[in-house]
Amino acid sequence: FSSPPITDSKIARLQTMAADKNYKIRESAALSYHLPEADMWKLAADKVESVRVCVARNETTPCDILRQLAQDKSDLVRSWVAINFYVPADVMADLANDPSEDVRALVSWKSSLAAEADAVAS
């Protein structure tokens, strides 16, 4: 089955959600694949950690936003950046030297998955 088309009104609703006082609503907006980039930037700087986690989890988050989130004060946010499939290689290299053992372990785990996939493909 296919999803309904993305309309201007849906984008407007997402933008309203991204500015909502309730952080749970902002989390939902941050997980949307259709949230405009300007709103994604605002949510990447949200004071609530779980909102920033949702931005880091989103596979459509632009690389420059993932770069910013890789510098986040929260180990949890940086951990989600590390396992985002689309995180750039330069960010992964930085996260490989992260102060958090958990973040470094996730980078190592993700690298091992890539190595296994390469071995199977060969």
C-alpha positions in Angstrom: 0.0 0.0 0.0 1.2 3.5 -0.6 1.1 6.5 1.7 -0.9 9.6 0.8 1.0 12.3 -1.0 2.9 14.9 0.9 0.9 18.2 0.7 1.7 21.7 1.8 -0.9 21.3 4.6 1.0 18.2 5.9 4.3 20.1 5.9 2.5 23.0 7.7 1.2 20.5 10.3 4.8 19.1 10.8 6.1 22.6 11.3 3.4 23.3 13.9 4.3 20.1 15.6 8.0 21.0 15.6 7.2 24.2 17.5 4.8 22.6 20.0 5.3 23.1 23.8 4.9 19.4 24.4 8.3 17.6 23.8 6.5 14.4 22.8 4.9 16.2 19.9 8.3 17.7 18.9 9.8 14.1 19.0 7.1 13.0 16.6 8.0 15.8 14.2 11.7 15.0 14.5 11.1 11.5 13.3 9.2 12.5 10.2 10.9 12.0 6.9 9.2 15.1 5.5 10.1 17.7 8.1 11.7 20.7 6.4 15.5 21.1 7.0 15.1 24.5 8.8 12.8 22.9 11.4 15.1 19.9 11.7 17.9 22.3 12.6 15.8 23.9 15.3 14.9 20.4 16.8 18.6 19.4 16.7 19.2 22.2 19.2 16.2 21.4 21.3 16.8 21.7 25.1 15.1 18.2 25.5 17.5 15.4 25.0 14.9 13.0 23.7 14.0 15.4 20.9 17.6 15.6 19.8 17.7 11.7 19.9 14.8 11.6 17.5 16.6 13.9 15.1 19.7 11.7 15.3 17.6 8.5 14.7 15.9 10.0 11.6 17.4 8.5 8.4 16.6 11.7 6.5 18.5 14.0 8.8 21.0 16.0 6.7 24.7 15.2 7.1 25.5 18.6 8.5 22.9 18.2 11.3 24.4 14.8 12.1 27.8 16.5 12.3 26.4 19.0 14.8 24.7 16.2 16.8 28.0 14.2 16.9 29.2 17.1 19.2 26.2 17.0 21.4 26.8 17.0 25.2 24.6 13.8 25.5 26.2 10.4 25.1 22.8 9.1 24.1 22.4 11.6 21.3 25.9 10.8 20.0 25.2 7.1 20.3 22.2 7.4 18.0 24.3 9.4 15.5 26.8 6.6 15.5 24.2 4.0 14.5 22.4 6.2 12.0 23.0 4.4 8.7 23.6 7.6 6.8 26.1 9.3 9.1 29.1 10.5 7.1 32.5 8.7 7.3 34.2 11.8 8.8 31.7 11.9 11.6 32.2 8.2 12.3 36.0 8.7 12.5 35.4 11.5 15.1 33.0 9.3 17.1 35.5 6.5 17.1 37.5 8.7 19.5 34.5 9.8 21.5 35.0 10.2 25.3 32.1 7.8 25.9 33.0 4.1 25.9 29.4 3.4 24.8 29.7 5.6 21.7 33.0 4.1 20.8 31.6 0.6 21.2 28.7 1.4 18.9 31.1 2.8 16.3 33.1 -0.5 16.6 30.0 -2.6 16.3 28.8 -0.7 13.2 32.2 -1.0 11.6 32.2 -4.8 12.2 28.8 -5.1 10.6 30.2 -3.3 7.5 33.2 -5.5 7.4 31.0 -8.6 7.6 28.8 -7.3 4.8 31.9 -6.7 2.7 33.2 -10.2 3.4 29.9 -11.8 2.4 29.7 -9.7 -0.8 33.2 -10.8 -1.8 
